Amino acid sequence: MAEIQAISTTLVQARSHNNSDVVPRMDLTPWDLQLLEVETIQKGLLFHNPESQDTYIQHLKDSLSSTLDFFVPLAGRLAISEHDDGTISVSISCNNAGALFVHALARSIALSDILDSIYVPRVVHSLFPLNGVKNIEGTSKPLLAVQVTELEDGIFIGCSINHSVVDGRSFWHFFNSWAEISRGLGRISKLPALERWFLEGIEQPIRFLFTKENQNSDGLIQPLAPPPERVFHFTKGKISQLKSKANAEVNYTNKISSLQALLTHVWRSAIRNQRLDPKEDVSFFVIIGARPRILNPPLPESYFGNAVHIGKMTKKVGEFLEEGLGNTALEMNKMISLHTEEKIKDFLKSWIKKPEFLRVSGVRSDNRLVTSSSPRFDIYGNDFGWGKPVAVRSGSANKARGKLTVYPGVEEGSIDIELCLRFEVLEALANDPDFMNFASI
């Protein structure tokens, strides 16, 4: 493994913490609390070298400090309160304890080592801070940690943020804002809505028992050695073909979206190449955004926190492979449509009555895919002042067999999908003409 040398470690605080608008404590919602037992969100960007290499590290620290003025929770820590009835509650203490900033060197790694590798090199995981840290550890660990690693001919900015504090949309909202400040914009283009959203009539903070018995053993997240990772690229034209094919098979013109058609194609291909028992159940978990669905009271589009729901489809392998792309994509479309405001609010109410936590599970599974991220996030607009990124990669956090991460591609309208599956399945996919007719490497 390439040697990565830490040059300096700094805690970066918000510049204007004494601002009277800062709320000292923010209680966590059920969306946030259910994630206490999983790990951080880890996403990072690969860049060509900045021109001003002597000053850019300090510039990044300074711009991060200014950005934290707008995202004060990220400079804080989690606080756990114990109550007389044996329950606990968890909040964000906006105490400006600071975000972690690591400056590192890895001169033996070139951009091409990452960009041209068929499989994502394991060394990429070392380009992120807070590896192996669970969100519940945010009482003592930073809620935000950044590692800037100087490579042979470029740099990598790896960012880890506590998942009980942000979801993917909020993660990239922060990243986009930091880039804006870094490249000289005096203010960010979109202010975050920091106030946590709760159902009316819900007592705050939410109290709950945090025991092994009330943790969910669904096994979406697995504490095993990360599986092989491979990135497949889908052009705008190929995605359009998939969308047209899916809609035509069920006599529609535009009901099934491009993303639904693409995800269904990937799911079908992955299951087909695992040669599972036709009578076995296979499941697909998709992340559904709650922001546009919550209208009363409304949830701001710039809401800073977790606001996602998990949708699930389960089918028999034999039926699944026989019915074709269109039928499964249409079923996915209908499943997503069923996640109305009422259904999401019912989940929040039921969680308070019976808290369940996603947790690390040792179960290996070949019969499920779990999506994360979104092609709608602004990833390639993150110009820190020396040009746009050339690639995005994720860290080791929450990596499991069956993890499917969706990113926008470099070219407008294209999509990259990072798949974590067994080596032999990834190899089979790369040699599957039905799959590769729409994909490239």
Buried (B, 14 or more C-beta within 10 A) or exposed (E): EBEBEEEEEBEBBBBBBEEEEBEEEBBBBBBBBBBBBBBBBBBBBBBBBBEEEEEBBEBBBBBBBBBBBBBBBBBBBBBEEEEEEEBBBBBBBBBBBBBBBBBBBBBEBBBEBBEEBEEBBBBBBBBBBBBEBBBBBBEEBBBBBBBBBBBBEBBBBBBBBBBBBBBBBBBBBBBBBBBBBBBEEEEBEEBBBBEBBBEEEBEEBBBBEBEEEEBBEBBBBBEBEBBBBBBBBBBBEBBEBBBBBBBEBBEBEEBBBBBBBBBBBBBBBBBBBBEBEEEBEBBBBBBBBBBEBBEEEEBBEBBBBBBBBBBEBEBBBEEBBEBBBBBBBBBBBEBBEEBEBEEBBEBBEEBBEEBBBBBBBEEEBBBBBBBBBBBEBEBBBBBBBBEBBBBBBBBBBBBBBBBBBBBBBBEEBBBBBBBBBBEEBBBBBBEBEEBBEBBEE
